[in-house]
Structures are given as structure tokens and as C-alpha cells.
Amino acid sequence: MKKDYFQQHMPENVCFGCGESNEEGLHVQSYWEGEEAVCTWNSQEKYHGWANLLNGGILATLIDCHCMGTAMADAYRREGRSLDSAPTYRYATGTITVKYIKPTPNDHPIELRAQVTEVKGKKTVMTCTAQVNGEVTATAEVIAIRVFDSSTHHGANPFK
Ligand SMILES: CC(C)(COP(=O)(O)OP(=O)(O)OC[C@H]1O[C@@H](n2cnc3c(N)ncnc32)[C@H](O)[C@@H]1OP(=O)(O)O)[C@@H](O)C(=O)NCCC(=O)NCCSC(=O)Cc1ccccc1
């Protein structure tokens, strides 16, 4: 079945990590699997840190963008509405803490799994794991802040 990726509902998104409108970007795509948001990402040689290992900054970017999409999708879901409905929400990274547990292979699919642990006002707190071949290589805590709400913001969405 075709997956309904969160990022498909972010028109004109130019973000390096998740923007469908960024040709050179990483194109993070996230979807719900029950209470978890999942992203499976295939790397390329140019994202090596060391030989055959994923660069740590790229991994942080993947986690970051996966979690910003998750915060957005979670907010819509809590309000019982689709990602195409109004008002439009966008989230920015407040804090991201990544613990690199073991080297992340760069030649197998990387699976990210995020869970929302707290929502307070415009703040969403999440945990996220990165796994390759079922082994967790990094864990993260990520705090997203809602920076755009079309119901209170006058004018076009500046966060694209
Ligand atoms: C938006 C915000 C992160 C927060 O400011 P405000 O809206 O004034 O927040 P406010 O003071 O109303 O607090 C509400 C609640 O949130 C909490 N809290 C607040 N801050 C943090 C924190 N840092 N970390 C953790 N928590 C924080 C605070 O304690 C409170 O919680 P409480 O209710 O007490 O439990 C601002 O500092 C900022 O723009 N930073 C740069 C973000 C950036 O560049 N990210 C880079 C990647 S994104 C990108 O590339 C695109 C982009 C860039 C910029 C914008 C949009 C998209």
C-alpha cells in the first residue's frame, strides 16, 4: 500500500533534510506506524563519515527532520484532522540531543523510529532511535517548537 508521507503535505518545502522542493536534499519521508513515526532512508557514498559509515551530522539531520515532521503530524492527529486541512502548522528544532551508540553502517537502509513523549502548548518532545539491521546505533531526544500557525499568522507561510 502506498504510504502517506508527512512531507508530501508540506508544499514548497526547500529544507535540505526533508524538502521535496530541494533537489539536492536528503528527502526524509516519514509515516505513522501506530504510535510511532517511521522513516526508512537509503544512504549514498557521498554521506560517508568514515569508510562505509554514515556521517554523524547527516544522521542528526535525518533525525531532526523526521522529528519535525512527526511533531507536525502529531499535532494534526491530536486535532483529528488531515495534514491537508487548515490551520497549517510548522515546527522548528529547539533542541536536539543525539547519543551515538555505535557506528552507523552507510550501506544498508537506516530506520528511524520516533515517539512523542510530551506535548505542552507549542512544544513537542520526542525520542527517536536510529537502527540498521535491527541494531540501534543512535538515540535522540528532540524538542520541536511550533513556529507557524496559519490561524494566528497573517500573511503567507514564511517557513517553507
Ligand atoms: C522557535 C524557538 C525555538 C523558540 O522560541 P519561542 O517561540 O519564543 O519559544 P517560547 O519562549 O515561547 O517557549 C515555548 C516553550 O518552548 C520551550 N523552548 C523554547 N526554546 C526552546 C529550545 N531552544 N529548546 C527547548 N525548548 C525550548 C520553552 O521553555 C517553552 O516551554 P514551556 O512552555 O516553558 O514548557 C526560537 O528560539 C527559535 O526560532 N530558535 C531557532 C530555531 C532554529 O533555527 N532551528 C534550526 C532548525 S529549524 C530551521 O532550520 C528552520 C527554521 C528556523 C527558525 C524558525 C523556524 C524555522
The ligand as an SDF file (V2000), in Angstrom:
LIG
                    3D

 57 60  0  0  0  0  0  0  0  0999 V2000
   11.1800   28.9500   17.9720 C   0  0  0  0  0  0  0  0  0  0  0  0
   12.2370   28.9190   19.0980 C   0  0  0  0  0  0  0  0  0  0  0  0
   12.9020   27.5250   19.0860 C   0  0  0  0  0  0  0  0  0  0  0  0
   11.5480   29.0550   20.4460 C   0  0  0  0  0  0  0  0  0  0  0  0
   11.2050   30.4100   20.6780 O   0  0  0  0  0  0  0  0  0  0  0  0
    9.8110   30.8450   21.2040 P   0  0  0  0  0  0  0  0  0  0  0  0
    8.7760   30.5850   20.1560 O   0  0  0  0  0  0  0  0  0  0  0  0
    9.9240   32.2180   21.6600 O   0  0  0  0  0  0  0  0  0  0  0  0
    9.5370   29.8530   22.4280 O   0  0  0  0  0  0  0  0  0  0  0  0
    8.9560   30.2470   23.8280 P   0  0  0  0  0  0  0  0  0  0  0  0
    9.9050   31.0660   24.6160 O   0  0  0  0  0  0  0  0  0  0  0  0
    7.5600   30.7950   23.6490 O   0  0  0  0  0  0  0  0  0  0  0  0
    8.8720   28.8380   24.5570 O   0  0  0  0  0  0  0  0  0  0  0  0
    7.8030   27.9010   24.3510 C   0  0  0  0  0  0  0  0  0  0  0  0
    8.1950   26.6220   25.0350 C   0  0  0  0  0  0  0  0  0  0  0  0
    9.3030   26.0420   24.3440 O   0  0  0  0  0  0  0  0  0  0  0  0
   10.4370   25.9380   25.2220 C   0  0  0  0  0  0  0  0  0  0  0  0
   11.6060   26.2860   24.4440 N   0  0  0  0  0  0  0  0  0  0  0  0
   11.8680   27.4760   23.8500 C   0  0  0  0  0  0  0  0  0  0  0  0
   13.0180   27.4130   23.1710 N   0  0  0  0  0  0  0  0  0  0  0  0
   13.4930   26.1550   23.3330 C   0  0  0  0  0  0  0  0  0  0  0  0
   14.6470   25.4870   22.8730 C   0  0  0  0  0  0  0  0  0  0  0  0
   15.5580   26.1060   22.0710 N   0  0  0  0  0  0  0  0  0  0  0  0
   14.8230   24.2030   23.2260 N   0  0  0  0  0  0  0  0  0  0  0  0
   13.9190   23.5800   24.0150 C   0  0  0  0  0  0  0  0  0  0  0  0
   12.7960   24.1590   24.4850 N   0  0  0  0  0  0  0  0  0  0  0  0
   12.5950   25.4460   24.1410 C   0  0  0  0  0  0  0  0  0  0  0  0
   10.1780   26.9100   26.3520 C   0  0  0  0  0  0  0  0  0  0  0  0
   10.8550   26.5560   27.5320 O   0  0  0  0  0  0  0  0  0  0  0  0
    8.6860   26.8100   26.4690 C   0  0  0  0  0  0  0  0  0  0  0  0
    8.3560   25.5960   27.1450 O   0  0  0  0  0  0  0  0  0  0  0  0
    7.4520   25.5790   28.4530 P   0  0  0  0  0  0  0  0  0  0  0  0
    6.0930   26.0530   27.9870 O   0  0  0  0  0  0  0  0  0  0  0  0
    8.1050   26.5610   29.3900 O   0  0  0  0  0  0  0  0  0  0  0  0
    7.4640   24.1580   28.9220 O   0  0  0  0  0  0  0  0  0  0  0  0
   13.2640   30.0600   18.8410 C   0  0  0  0  0  0  0  0  0  0  0  0
   14.2160   30.0740   19.8770 O   0  0  0  0  0  0  0  0  0  0  0  0
   13.9610   29.8950   17.5100 C   0  0  0  0  0  0  0  0  0  0  0  0
   13.4550   30.2960   16.4530 O   0  0  0  0  0  0  0  0  0  0  0  0
   15.1740   29.2770   17.5110 N   0  0  0  0  0  0  0  0  0  0  0  0
   15.8640   28.9620   16.2870 C   0  0  0  0  0  0  0  0  0  0  0  0
   15.3230   27.6460   15.7210 C   0  0  0  0  0  0  0  0  0  0  0  0
   16.2070   27.1320   14.6060 C   0  0  0  0  0  0  0  0  0  0  0  0
   16.8210   27.8560   13.8710 O   0  0  0  0  0  0  0  0  0  0  0  0
   16.2490   25.8000   14.4740 N   0  0  0  0  0  0  0  0  0  0  0  0
   17.0480   25.2370   13.4520 C   0  0  0  0  0  0  0  0  0  0  0  0
   16.3290   24.1830   12.7060 C   0  0  0  0  0  0  0  0  0  0  0  0
   14.7290   24.7200   12.1240 S   0  0  0  0  0  0  0  0  0  0  0  0
   15.0910   25.5410   10.6750 C   0  0  0  0  0  0  0  0  0  0  0  0
   16.1640   25.4190   10.2010 O   0  0  0  0  0  0  0  0  0  0  0  0
   14.0430   26.4140   10.0650 C   0  0  0  0  0  0  0  0  0  0  0  0
   13.5270   27.4580   10.9790 C   0  0  0  0  0  0  0  0  0  0  0  0
   14.3470   28.3560   11.6670 C   0  0  0  0  0  0  0  0  0  0  0  0
   13.8210   29.2900   12.5570 C   0  0  0  0  0  0  0  0  0  0  0  0
   12.4640   29.3530   12.7490 C   0  0  0  0  0  0  0  0  0  0  0  0
   11.6630   28.4770   12.0400 C   0  0  0  0  0  0  0  0  0  0  0  0
   12.1810   27.5520   11.1510 C   0  0  0  0  0  0  0  0  0  0  0  0
  1  2  1  0
  2  3  1  0
  2  4  1  0
  2 36  1  0
  4  5  1  0
  5  6  1  0
  6  7  2  0
  6  8  1  0
  6  9  1  0
  9 10  1  0
 10 11  2  0
 10 12  1  0
 10 13  1  0
 13 14  1  0
 14 15  1  0
 15 16  1  0
 15 30  1  0
 16 17  1  0
 17 18  1  0
 17 28  1  0
 18 19  1  0
 18 27  1  0
 19 20  2  0
 20 21  1  0
 21 22  1  0
 21 27  2  0
 22 23  1  0
 22 24  2  0
 24 25  1  0
 25 26  2  0
 26 27  1  0
 28 29  1  0
 28 30  1  0
 30 31  1  0
 31 32  1  0
 32 33  2  0
 32 34  1  0
 32 35  1  0
 36 37  1  0
 36 38  1  0
 38 39  2  0
 38 40  1  0
 40 41  1  0
 41 42  1  0
 42 43  1  0
 43 44  2  0
 43 45  1  0
 45 46  1  0
 46 47  1  0
 47 48  1  0
 48 49  1  0
 49 50  2  0
 49 51  1  0
 51 52  1  0
 52 53  1  0
 52 57  2  0
 53 54  2  0
 54 55  1  0
 55 56  2  0
 56 57  1  0
M  END
$$$$
